[in-house]
Structure formats: C-alpha cells, structure tokens
Amino acid sequence: MRKKKIVIALGHEALGTTLPEQKTATLKTAKAVADLIEADYQVVISHSNGPQVGMIHTAMAEFCKNHPEYTATPMSVCSAMSQGYIGYDLQNAIRTELLGRGIYKTVSTILTQVCVDPYDEAFYHPTKLIGRLMSAEEAEAEEKKGNHVVQTEGGYRRIVAAPKPMDIVEIDAIRTLCEADQIVIACGGGGIPVLAQANKLKGASAVIEKDLAAGKLAELLDADMFVILTGEDKVCLNFNTAEEKPLSEIRVSQAKAYIEEGQFEEGTILPKIQAAVDFIGDSAVKTALITRLDKTREAMEGTTGTVIRK
C-alpha cells in the first residue's frame, strides 16, 4: 500500500533566531517530524529562513564594507548559505531522533533553486526588507548599484522583490529520494530564486515567500497533504480582536472569500492560506493542515488545527 506523502512547511518557531536557539529548536522539531515518520508517512520538509538569511546578508555586507577588495555577496548566495546551515542542523537532529527510535533512514538536504518569472509584477514593486540599517550615504551608494532602498526607523534598508515560484529546478532529485522513502529537506527559505536564461540559471535579487514555495513543492510531488506549522493552534477570523473565531475546517471557496474580505494579514497568515488553496486546487482528495509545531500529532489526529479542503 502506498504511503501518504506529506510536505511540511516549518515556520520560525521550528528554528529559532540565533545559532544556539536553532540548535535547541531543531531538537524539538525533530521529534514532531519523527512522529509522522514513525506513523508511516512519507515526509518532505521545507522551512523558513528569515532571521538566518538576514544575519548572513548583514555579516557579508559588513565584511565587504571592511574589506572592499572582496566582491559583495549576492542575495541568491546568501539564500544558498542559509539553506546549507539550517539543513545541516535539521538533518542531523532528525537523524539522531530517528536512530533513537530504531528507524534507519537517510536524511538529506538539497540546495534548491526555484525559477521565477523575470516579468513578475513583484520586480516592479519590491517589498521585502533585508540586511542591516544604512546611513543616507550608504543608501545612496546602494541605489547607484541598482538596488532598491527604503527609509525605515533609524535609517535605510534594502528592499527586494518577492516573486511567485514557477518551477523547482531540482524536483527530479527530490522526487527520486522521496520515492526511495528517504527524508528530504528542500526549498528552504523559499528556495534560491533564479531566472532561466537559455541553458543558464541566474540568481535573482529577490526572496520567495517560503510557504508559496513549499506549496509548489507539494504540488509538484503530488503530495496527499500539505502541513504548515506556525505559531497558532488554528487559523482565526478577526484575529486578535474580541470577535476572534478559531476555525477547525475551511473549504477552498470559503478561504478565497475570507482572502477577499481581508481577513488574513499579509506577510503572516495570508501566504499560508494562499499556498494551501493553490496546492489543493480542484482536487477532492488533497488537504492542507495549519497548526502549531507542538500540536502536530494532535492536529493529525483531528483534535486541533485547521484543515482546508475542496
């Protein structure tokens, strides 16, 4: 009998912010992932990288500032670095947890490139803040390089586009490992955004919304379920108000209506709902689940979390 295939999107709570926090957080995350593997699900994992890629970008920018003989590090390279070191901690924590339960499986991280459309409207309206605070002089220098900056509290920061994911370059490798019943970590932080130019792939100065990339991964792998782990037990209407209403189940049509009403905050829960809706599409059998990391087992048993279905 074919195993049910699950793609898991890990949020900030699963990884922490600093290096020591990440080490500790991945140990807890590994237990939740191992529970699903022990329950005989086929698991593919994606994850966020916001604080980590920000730290890397800031560090590399400072290095270049102090050592001008070195070339500045492109955003795509910073994304690749974050995938590598987050994957390193995650795969080792999951491997250790599985071995402790007597489960012998390879856990692999794939540095994943995600194709974006060079004509995506997002490139004309960059919104994602990255990197350190800059002075007015530094911001002017960035603009002369062709980068976008915006004034924020205390100074200026770079902003980059957040285009939609169109395709995943390494999908065949991910699929092969998955079909061999191995554990795969892929599309970390939304993947490395690239533009296809004939036979070449060129890194784009952008970030991809990690939930949308994870949803694209679930779609291309033909997963049965897309699990998004976040900071709340359930999706709520009128969040953080006196009229807050937790939702145990949402139909795709309802989710679309709630999006139109502006129920979901942009940059937090909205991309999660959108990713779930895109993944399910017109399928009557695919489902998405949104819940908190430490409630994963209960949510899979149907006692908490928000299920989205056609």
C-alpha positions in Angstrom: 0.0 0.0 0.0 1.3 3.4 -1.0 2.3 5.7 1.9 0.6 9.0 2.3 3.0 11.8 1.2 3.2 14.9 3.3 5.1 18.1 2.7 5.8 20.0 5.9 6.5 23.8 5.9 8.3 24.7 9.1 8.0 28.2 10.5 10.1 30.4 12.7 9.2 28.6 15.9 10.8 25.4 14.5 14.2 27.0 14.0 14.6 30.0 16.4 16.7 33.0 15.5 20.3 32.6 16.8 22.7 29.7 16.3 22.2 28.4 19.8 18.4 28.8 19.5 18.4 26.9 16.3 20.4 24.0 17.8 17.8 23.7 20.6 14.7 24.4 18.4 15.7 21.7 15.8 15.8 19.1 18.5 12.1 19.7 19.3 11.2 20.0 15.6 12.9 16.6 15.0 10.5 15.0 17.5 7.4 16.3 15.6 8.8 15.2 12.3 9.9 11.7 13.7 6.3 11.2 15.0 5.0 11.5 11.4 7.7 9.2 10.0 7.0 6.7 12.8 3.3 6.8 11.8 4.5 5.7 8.4 4.0 8.9 6.4 6.4 9.8 3.6 7.8 13.1 4.6 9.4 16.0 2.7 10.4 19.1 4.7 10.7 22.8 3.8 11.5 25.6 6.2 11.7 29.4 6.8 15.0 31.3 6.9 14.1 34.9 7.7 16.4 35.6 10.6 19.1 33.3 9.3 19.4 34.8 5.8 19.2 38.3 7.3 22.1 37.5 9.6 24.1 36.1 6.7 23.4 39.1 4.5 24.3 41.6 7.2 27.5 39.7 8.0 28.6 39.6 4.4 27.7 43.2 3.8 29.8 44.3 6.8 32.7 42.1 5.6 32.6 43.7 2.2 32.4 47.1 3.8 35.5 46.5 5.9 37.3 44.6 3.0 36.4 46.4 -0.2 38.8 44.2 -2.2 36.1 41.4 -1.9 33.0 41.3 -4.1 29.7 41.9 -2.4 27.7 38.7 -1.8 24.5 38.4 -3.9 21.2 37.7 -2.2 21.0 34.3 -4.0 24.3 33.2 -2.5 23.1 34.3 1.0 20.0 32.2 0.5 22.1 29.2 -0.5 24.2 29.6 2.6 21.1 29.7 4.8 19.8 26.5 3.2 23.0 24.8 3.9 23.4 25.6 7.6 19.7 25.3 8.5 19.6 21.9 6.6 22.8 20.8 8.5 21.2 21.3 11.9 17.8 19.9 10.8 19.0 16.8 9.1 21.3 15.9 12.0 18.6 16.5 14.6 16.1 14.4 12.6 18.7 11.6 12.0 19.5 11.4 15.7 15.8 11.3 16.7 15.1 8.6 14.2 18.0 6.5 15.3 16.9 6.8 18.9 13.6 5.3 17.8 15.3 2.5 15.9 14.4 4.0 12.5 17.2 3.9 9.9 16.7 6.4 7.1 18.9 8.8 5.3 18.1 12.5 5.8 19.3 14.8 3.0 19.3 18.5 2.4 19.1 19.6 -1.3 20.2 23.1 -2.1 17.1 24.0 -4.1 16.8 26.6 -6.9 13.3 27.9 -7.7 12.6 29.5 -11.1 10.7 32.9 -11.1 9.3 34.9 -13.9 11.5 37.9 -14.8 8.3 39.8 -15.7 6.6 39.1 -12.4 5.0 42.3 -11.2 6.8 41.9 -7.9 10.1 43.0 -9.5 8.5 46.4 -10.2 7.2 46.7 -6.6 9.8 45.3 -4.2 8.6 45.0 -0.6 10.8 42.6 1.4 13.2 44.3 3.8 16.7 42.7 4.0 20.0 43.5 5.6 21.2 46.0 8.1 20.3 49.6 8.7 22.2 52.0 6.5 23.0 55.7 6.6 21.7 58.1 3.9 25.1 58.0 2.2 25.2 54.1 2.2 21.7 54.0 0.9 22.6 56.4 -2.0 25.5 54.1 -2.9 23.2 51.1 -2.9 20.8 52.9 -5.3 23.7 53.7 -7.6 24.3 50.0 -7.8 20.8 49.5 -9.0 19.4 48.2 -5.7 16.2 49.5 -4.1 16.2 51.1 -0.6 13.5 52.4 1.7 13.7 54.7 4.7 12.8 53.0 8.0 13.1 53.8 11.6 16.7 54.7 12.4 18.0 54.8 8.8 17.6 53.0 5.5 17.3 49.3 4.4 17.4 47.4 1.2 14.2 46.0 -0.2 13.9 43.2 -2.7 11.1 41.6 -4.8 9.1 38.6 -3.7 8.1 36.9 -7.0 5.9 33.8 -7.2 7.6 30.4 -7.6 7.1 28.9 -11.0 9.1 25.7 -11.0 11.7 23.8 -8.9 14.9 23.0 -10.7 15.9 20.0 -8.5 12.4 18.5 -8.4 13.5 15.3 -10.1 16.2 14.7 -7.5 13.8 15.4 -4.7 11.2 13.1 -6.2 13.7 10.3 -6.6 14.8 10.5 -3.0 11.2 10.7 -1.8 10.2 7.6 -3.9 13.1 5.8 -2.3 11.4 6.5 1.1 14.2 8.8 2.2 13.7 12.1 4.2 14.3 15.2 2.1 14.8 18.8 3.2 14.2 21.1 0.2 13.1 24.6 -0.8 14.5 26.1 2.4 13.5 29.8 2.8 11.5 29.6 -0.4 14.5 28.3 -2.4 17.2 30.2 -4.2 15.3 32.4 -6.7 16.7 32.0 -10.2 16.0 33.3 -13.7 16.3 30.8 -16.7 18.4 32.3 -19.4 18.8 29.8 -22.3 20.8 26.9 -20.6 21.9 29.1 -17.7 20.3 29.9 -14.4 21.0 33.4 -13.0 20.4 34.2 -9.3 17.7 36.9 -8.8 17.9 39.7 -6.3 14.7 38.5 -4.6 13.2 36.3 -1.9 10.4 33.9 -2.5 7.6 33.5 0.1 8.6 30.3 1.8 5.0 29.0 2.2 4.3 29.5 -1.5 7.5 27.6 -2.5 6.6 24.8 -0.1 3.1 24.7 -1.6 4.7 24.5 -5.1 6.9 21.6 -3.8 3.8 19.8 -2.5 2.1 20.3 -5.8 4.9 19.0 -8.0 5.4 16.0 -5.7 1.7 15.2 -5.9 1.6 15.1 -2.1 -1.6 14.0 -0.3 -1.3 16.6 2.4 0.4 20.0 2.9 1.2 20.7 6.6 2.0 24.3 7.6 3.4 24.7 11.1 3.1 28.1 12.5 2.7 30.0 15.9 -1.1 29.4 16.4 -3.2 26.3 17.1 -5.7 27.3 14.5 -6.5 29.8 11.8 -8.8 32.5 13.2 -11.2 35.0 11.8 -11.0 38.5 13.3 -7.6 37.6 14.8 -6.5 39.3 18.0 -9.9 41.0 18.5 -12.8 40.4 20.8 -14.6 38.7 17.9 -11.8 36.2 17.3 -13.2 32.9 15.9 -10.9 29.8 15.6 -11.7 27.7 12.5 -11.4 23.9 12.6 -12.2 23.5 8.9 -12.3 25.7 5.8 -13.4 24.9 2.3 -11.4 26.4 -0.5 -14.3 28.6 -1.6 -14.6 30.0 2.0 -10.8 30.6 2.2 -11.0 32.6 -1.1 -13.9 34.6 0.3 -12.0 35.4 3.5 -9.0 36.5 1.5 -11.2 38.9 -0.5 -12.6 40.2 2.8 -9.1 40.9 4.1 -9.4 38.5 7.0 -5.8 37.3 6.8 -2.8 39.5 7.5 -0.3 40.0 4.6 3.1 38.6 5.4 1.9 36.3 8.1 -1.2 34.0 7.7 -2.2 35.2 4.2 0.6 33.4 2.3 -0.1 30.3 4.2 -3.8 30.3 3.3 -2.9 31.2 -0.3 -0.3 28.4 -0.5 -2.9 25.9 0.8 -5.5 27.0 -1.7 -3.1 26.8 -4.6 -2.0 23.3 -3.5 -5.5 21.9 -3.3 -6.7 23.5 -6.5 -9.7 21.4 -7.8 -8.6 18.2 -6.0 -11.3 16.5 -4.0 -8.7 14.4 -2.1 -5.8 16.7 -1.2 -5.9 18.5 2.1 -3.9 21.2 3.9 -3.4 21.5 7.6 -2.3 24.6 9.6 -1.4 24.3 13.2 1.4 24.8 15.8 4.6 22.8 15.8 4.0 21.3 19.3 0.4 20.4 18.3 1.3 18.4 15.2 0.4 15.0 16.5 -3.0 16.2 17.9 -3.7 18.0 14.7 -3.0 14.9 12.6 -5.4 13.1 14.8 -8.1 15.7 14.2 -8.3 17.2 17.7 -6.8 20.7 16.8 -5.5 22.7 13.9 -7.3 24.0 10.8 -8.0 21.7 7.9 -8.5 23.1 4.4 -10.2 21.0 1.7 -12.1 21.4 -1.5 
